Amino acid sequence: MSEFDVIVLGGGAAGLMCAIAAGQRGRRVAILEGSNRIGKKILMSGGGRCNFTNLQCEPSRFISANPRFCISALSRYTQWDFISLVEQHGIAFHEKTDGQLFCDNSSKDILAMLESECRNANVRILTHSEIDTVRSEQHYIVSSNHGTFDAPSLVIATGGLSIPKMGATDYGYRLAKQFRLSVLPTRAGLVPFTFSGAVHELTDRLSGVSLPATVRVDDMAFTQSILFTHRGLSGPAALQASSYWVPGNDIALDLLPSSDARDLLLSAKSAQPGLRLRTLLSEHLPRALVMELQQLIWPQAADKALRDLSDAFIHELAAQLHHWTLRPASTEGYRTAEVTLGGIDTKELSSKTMESKRQQGLYCIGEVVDVTGHLGGFNFQWAWSSGQAAGRVA
C-alpha cells in the first residue's frame, strides 16, 4: 500500500493546481489520472493557445444554484495570482478581447508550467489510472490498477461530462453520491444550438456565415459573433446563451446590435429612395443572410424600392431585425460542449476550503462542482481558484 497525505483524482487544471498547492506545503501528493496524459483540456483550449484566465473575473460571470459560493475561492486566488505565476515562468501572453488572456505560443506552455510546479512540489503523477474502489475507513483507501493508495485527504477533481472523446465520465458524480453528497442535474453548457425543420434547412444553407449579433435568452443577452453551421447556430454569443437556455424556450437574435435599424432604414429611404431593401441591408449584413431574410420576412417587398415601403412596414421590419425569434430543437450536447452545468451541490461544501461538510477529508473542485463560468477563461480561473482553496488545507 502506498501512503500519501493527499490523493487527487483527476489531472486536469483543478487537480494539478490543488496538487501543487498541497505539495508546496510539504504534503505527499499523488494524482491519479484516468487518461494517457494530464491536462488534455488545457492543451486543446483556446485553439491550442489556452485562454487561461480573464482580466474581468467576477462572481457575476459564473452560474450556480448558489451564486455566492464562488466568491471566497475567487477572491483568495485571483486572476492576478495566476498571471503572476505565468509571468514567473516567462510565458508570453496577450489579451484578445473582453479581458481574455491567451498564450502567444502554445497551450503546451501552461501545461509545462504546471508540470514543472508539480515536480518542484514532489507531486507523483500516475496516468492510465483505473480506479476499482474508494472507501473511507480512518483514511481514504483507493484501489486501482497501480495498486492501493492510502491518504487522510481525497480530492475529487474528475471534471464533468463535456467532450467524452477525451475521457469525460460521470465518475466524480457517482463517487460524490457514494459519500452521500447531493448532485444537481447536469446538462451541456457553452454548446452550439441545433434546429429542426425549416430553420435547420436555413442554417444549413447559411453554414459558414458569421456576423456580430446579440443573442438573448430571457434576461441574459450576449453580444459577440455568431456562426451559422450545418447543424444550427454557434459562435461565442450563441455558446454563452446556451448555458442559460432551457429546452422548449425561444432565443432572440439582434442582427444589428450596434445600429438602430429603424433610423438606418428611414434615413436611407429619404436619402436614397430608389435603393432596394436587400441592397441597403447587404451593406450591413452578409448578403447570403439578407437573401434568406428577404424570403422569410419581406418576400412581398423583394423588388420594391425604399420609396415604396411604408413607414409602418419599415418599423415592423426594424423590430424583426432587432428581435428575430428562433426556437432551438436542442443543443449539440456533451459531444461538443465546453463545460458541464450542474454537478455536486455547493451546499454540501465549504466555500473556503471546498471540503465536504459531512465527509471529513473529502474535497471537490473544478468542473465537477456546480459552478460554471462564462466563455472566455472563467472556467480555468475557477479551476485554479478552487484547486488552490482545497490544496491549501488538504
N, C-alpha and C positions, 0 to 999 in steps of 0.2 A: 504493500500500500504506500502510495506517495502522499506525503503530508505537506500541506501548504497552509497559508493563512487565509488566502482568498482564491476561490475558483471562479473564473469568469466564463460563462457560457456564451460564446459568440465573439468573433474577432472583427467586428465592424467598427465604425467610428466610435460609438459609445463604449463598446467593450475595450477597445485599445486605450482610450483616454482614461477610463476607470483603472485599468491595469497599471498605466503609467503613474497615476496619482497615488495609488496604493503602494506600488513598488518604490516610489521616491520616499515613502515613509518607512522604508525598511521591511515592508511586508513581503512575504514569499508568495508570489502570484503565478497562477497558471491560467492561460487562456486555452479553452478547448473550442476549436473552430471546425464546423462540420464539413466545409468545402475544402478544395485543394489549396486555397490561399486566403490570407486575410485581406480585408479592405476592398472587396470586389466593387462595392457601390462607390467607394471613393475613386477608384480607377476609371469608372465609366461616367462619372458625373461631369456636368458642365461641358459635354462634348469632348471629354478627355482632358479638360483643364481644371476641373474641380472648383465649383462655386462654393468655397469653403466656409464663408460666413457672409453677413450683411451688415453694413455700417448702421442701418436703421433697425437693429434688432430690438424690438419692443414686444411686451406681452400681447399687445393687440394683434400681432401678426401670427398668433397661434390659436388653434382650435382645440377645445377640450370641453368636456361636460363640466369641468371645474376651471373656468378661465384664469383664476388667480393662482393656480397651483404652480405654474412655471416661473412665477416672479422670483421666488427665492433663488433657485438654481441659476437663472439667467443673470441675476444681479451679483452673484458671488463669483461667477466665472463668465466674464463678458466677452463680446466680440473683440474688444481691445486686448484682452488677455491672450486670446488665440492668435490675433495678429502679431502680438509681441513674440510669441513662440515661433511663428512663421519667419519673422524678421531675424530672430536669433539664428535660424538655420540658413539664412541668406537666400531664401526663396523669393524670387521676383514675382510680383503680382500687380494687378491693375483693377480699377473699378470699371465695370462695364456700364450698367445702367441701374438707376434706383438703388445704389448702395451695394450692388452685388460685386463681390471680390472673387477674382479668378487668378489662377497661376498664369504667369506669362508663358511658361513652357509646357508643363505636363502635370496631370494629377499624380503621376508617379512621385513627384517631389514631396507632396503631402504625405503619401504613404511611407516614403523613405524616411521622412522626418519622424513619423510615429514609430516606425520600426527601430530607428536609432534611439529614441527615447525609451522604448521598451528594453533594448539591450542595456542601456545605461542604468536602468532600474532593475536589471536582473529578472525580467519577466520571462517566464518559459511559455513558448507558443507551440501548440500541437495542432496541426491541421489534420484533415481526414478523420476527425474525431466523431465516432458514433457512440452516442450515449445510450446505454441499456437501461439503467435505473438511477434515480436520485432519491435518496431517503435521508431523513433527518433523525439522528439519534442525539448524542451530545453535540456532535458536529454534523456537517453535511457529508454524506458518502456518495460519491459519483462513480458508478461502474461504467466503464467504456472499453472500446477495443484497444485502447492504450493502457489499460489496467484500471486500478481503483484509486481514486483520489479522495483525500480527507481534508476538510478545512472548516473552521468555525464560521466563515462567511461565504455565501454563494450569491453570485450576481447573474441575473437573467438579462442578457444583452443580445437576444437572439433575433431581434428585428421583427418586421411584420410580414405580410403576405405578398407584398408587391414584387413583381418580376420573379416568378417561381423558377424560371430557367436558370437563375443564378443561385438556386438552392433555398429560396424562401419557403418556410413551412410554418405551421401553426404550433410548433413545439413549445415555444415560450408561453403561449396562452394555456396549453394543456398542463404545463408544469405549474403555472400560477394556480390553476384550478386544483391541482393536486394538493397544494398547500392552502387551500380554502380562500384564495383571493378571488374577488369578483372580476369578471372580464366583460366589458361592454361590447355590444355588437360591433363588428368591423365591416368596413367597406373600402373600396378603392378610392384614393384621392389623388389630385393633380394628374388627371387622366383625360384623354380625349372623349368627346361625346360621339355617340353613334345615332343614326336616324333610320327611319323606315319609310317605305312608300315613296311619294313624290319628292319629299325633302331629301331622302337618301339619293335619289336619282339626280337631284340638283347639285348636291355636294360632290357627287361623283364627277359630274360634268365640270365642276369648278376645281377639281383636285389640283393642288399646286398653287392656287391663287391665295395671296396673303395681303393683308392690309391692316392699318391701325384701327382699332374699334374698341368700344366698351361693351363688355358682356355683363349683364345684370341678372342676379338671382335674388329674388325678394329684395332685401335692403342692402345687399352687397353688390358692389359694382367694381369691375377691374378694367382699366384702360391700358391696353398693351396691344401687341399684334395678335391677329387670329389667322389661322391657316385652314382652308378647306382641304379635305382629304377624300379619298375614295370611300372611306368609311363614315366620315362625318365632319366634325369640327375640332381642330386642335389649335396650337399656338398658346403662348403664355396666358392671355386673357381668358381663354376657354379653360385651360388647365386650372387656373385659380378658381374660376367659378364652379368647377366640377366638385370641389371639396364642400361646397355649400348646397349643391343641388340634391333634391330628393326625387326619386323616380315618380313620374306622373305629373311633375310640375313643369312649367314653361321656363325658358330663358329668353331674354330680350337683348337684341343687338342694336347698338347705336353705331351706324356705319360712318357717321361724320362727327366724331366726338369733339373735334376742335373747331367746328363751324356751326353756324345757325343756318340750317337748311332752308328755312323759310325766307330769311333775308337774302341768302345766296340766290334762290330761285326768283324771288321778286325783283332783285336788283338786275339780274340777267334779263328778265322779261322787259324791264324798262330800257336797259342799255343795248340789248341785242335781241329784239323781238322776233327776228326771223330764225333764231337758233333753235334747233331741235333739242328736246329734253335730254336724249341719250348723248348728244354731243357735249352738252354742258356738263353732265354728270361724269362723263368719261375723263374730264379734266381733273376730277377729284377722287374717283374710284376706278378700280381696274375695269377695263372695258368689258371683259367677259362677265363680270358680276353685273354690270349695268344692263347688258343684254338679257341676262336671266331675270333681273328685277323688272325689266320692261315687260316681259311676257307674264310675269307673276302679278305685278302691281298696276301697271298702266298700259295694258295692251291697246285700249281704246284710244290712247294718245300717242301711239308709237310714231306716227308720221306727221303729227301736228307740230307747228312752230309754237314757241313760248307765248306769242301774242294770242294764240287761240285757246290758251288754257286759262280757265277762270281762277281768280284768286282763291276761291274756296277749294278748288281742286289742288292748287299748289299748297295750301295749308295742310290738307289731308295727306298729301304725298310727303311733305316735310316731316309730319308726325310719324309716318311709317318708316322713313329713313332713320329717324332717331329711335324708333322703337319697333324693330322687326321681331315679332314674336315667333319663336320656334319651340316645339316640344320634342326633346330628345327621346329616343326609344330606350336608350341605356347609355352606358359608357363602355370603353374597351376593357374594363375590368382590371384585375390584378396583373394581367399579362404585360400591360404597358404602363401601369400606374407607377408614379414615382414614390408614393407613400401609402401607408395604411391608416385610415381613420379609425378611431375607437381603440380598444385594447384594454390593458389592465387598468382598472378603475383607480384613479388617483386618490380617491377617498381611503383606499387601503394603504397608502404610502405616506411617509413623512416628506413634506416638500423640501425640507432642509437636507435630508440625508438619502432620500429615495429608499429607505428601509421599510419593509412591511411592518405595519402596526400590530399585526397579530402573529407574525412568524419571525422571531428574533434571528438576526444574521442573514436574512434574505433581502436582497436588493433588486430593484427592477429599474432599468434605464433605457433611454433611447426610444426607438420606434415602437417597441412592444408595449409602451405605456400610452395611455390616452392623452397624448399631446402631439399635435400635428402642426407644423409650420406652413406658412405660405411658400410659394415658389420663390427661389432667389437666395439660397444659402441659409435659410432659417432652420431647416431640419438638421443640417450639420451643426449649427450652433447649439441646438437642443441636445444633440448627441454629445458635443464637447462639455456643455454645462452640466447635464445630468450625470455624465460619466465622472466628472470632477467631484460632484456632490457626493456620490457614493464612494469614490476612491479615496476621498479624504478621511473617511471614517471606517470603511470596511476592514 
